Amino acid sequence: MGGVTPAALTRQIGPHRVAMRGTDTARPRCVALEGEIGAAALCTIYEQRPSPCREFAESWADGRRNERCDKARAAHGLPPLTPERPKRKRA
């Protein structure tokens, strides 16, 4: 499932590795992210998102807390997700 991430949205970071443009800045923001974080944000290449995004589970999606998810949310002033308040599912 999914496809190849568009090369124009990436930059080379090693001989065999690329990163999404915008993710290597002091205030990282992926070039494929659209909208306002915490209000209405979405990935514009969701079906073609890279493996780090595919492998990143939000807290409680699999019944377990993800400390990296909590840290990312805190960086944007958002509270951690709880088992009682899971992230809204994509339509």
Secondary structure, 3 states (H helix, E strand, C coil): CCCCCCHHHEEEEECCEEEECCCCCCCCCCCCEEEECCCEEEECCHHHCCHHHHHCCCCCCCCCCCHHHHHHHHHCCCCCCECCECCCCCC
